[in-house]
Amino acid sequence: MSKTTTVTVRIDPKIKSKALKVLDKLGITTSQAVTMYFNQISVENGLPFRPHIPNAETLQAMDDVSNRQAAKVFETPEEVFKDLGI
C-alpha cells in the first residue's frame, strides 16, 4: 500500500518527547506508531481503548498515588497476596 497522506497534529512537547523515547526503545518510528494506531481504529471500528471519565473514588486514588499518600508499599508478591486475602 502506497503511503502518500500526511497527518499533522499539535501536541504538548513534553508528551511528544516522552512518547518518542518509548518508541525509540521499541524501535518504532512515529509514522509506524501512527499507522498502527490508525489500523487498530479501523479494526476495532472505534478507539482501541475505552475512553471514560473516572469516578470520584478512582480520581482520589490517582491523586493519592501521585502525592504518595495512602499508598501501600509491598516488598514481595506474597505480601500483596496476603493483603488481598489471597
Secondary structure, DSSP 4 states (H G I P E B T S, - for coil): ------------HHHHHHHHHHHHHHT--HHHHHHHHHHHHHHHTS-SS------HHHHHHHHHHHTT-S----SSHHHHHHHHT-
